[in-house]
Amino acid sequence: MEALHRRLWARNAGLAQACLDSRFVRGLADGSLARESFRRYVGQDAFFLKAFFSAYALAAARAADRIEVARRLHALMQGVLDELELHRAYAEQLDIDLESVTPNAAATGYTDFLARAAWNAEAGEILAAMTPCMRLYAWLGQRLAAGDHTENPYRDWIETYASPDFDGLAAELEGLLDDLAADMPERAAEAYAEAMRHELAFFEAFG
């Protein structure tokens, strides 16, 4: 049988394509995105990543009796911290105070969804709510990197998410999803689809 993460990605391919076709991502792709739109995105995404980090931590706590799973989750948490460092670099360039960001409705909707899953669901369902973000960004980065982006002002963003390192993090999370959500495919499918809908709403907030 095909791996769970592959089935869920294929089932949500339409939402992934809608993200790729969003005005925000198209603007990243051709470099035409307004600086102010990217500035707002960086602040909102940093707010989101803090919630994403917390969800990893709660998933790790749920899996504390499985040392190898907890170790892998902690490694993924380091990936979020590295991503936040990138956002801090952007914040310095764009004069953003990341500590005083007021979340917009899309960011709040997404982080509230993550918090509900993290506090109330089992580890497999938590990871189903988190995997779309990682796989979608890797997929978007790879699609955008396929074109000539050497002069693109958003080259760093594209290359970060197109990198083999980021793809490896996404694949690691997908492997954990397959392991921990094998006995809850329906709940995992619901959480995965809802996360993908939040991803699209998040991008559309900056279009």
Salt bridges, closest charged atoms under 4 A:
GLU36 OE2 - ARG39 NH1 3.99
ASP45 OD2 - HIS87 NE2 2.76
GLU68 OE2 - ARG71 NH2 2.51
GLU85 OE2 - ARG88 NH1 2.70
GLU99 OE1 - LYS50 NZ 3.82
GLU122 OE2 - ARG187 NH1 3.75
GLU125 OE1 - ARG187 NH1 3.60
GLU159 OE2 - HIS149 NE2 3.10
GLU159 OE2 - ARG155 NE 2.94
ASP167 OD1 - ARG135 NH1 2.77
GLU172 OE2 - ARG72 NE 2.62
GLU174 OE1 - HIS5 NE2 3.72
GLU174 OE2 - ARG135 NE 2.83
ASP178 OD2 - HIS5 ND1 2.75
ASP179 OD2 - ARG72 NH1 3.59
GLU194 OE2 - ARG116 NH2 3.76
GLU194 OE2 - HIS198 NE2 3.51
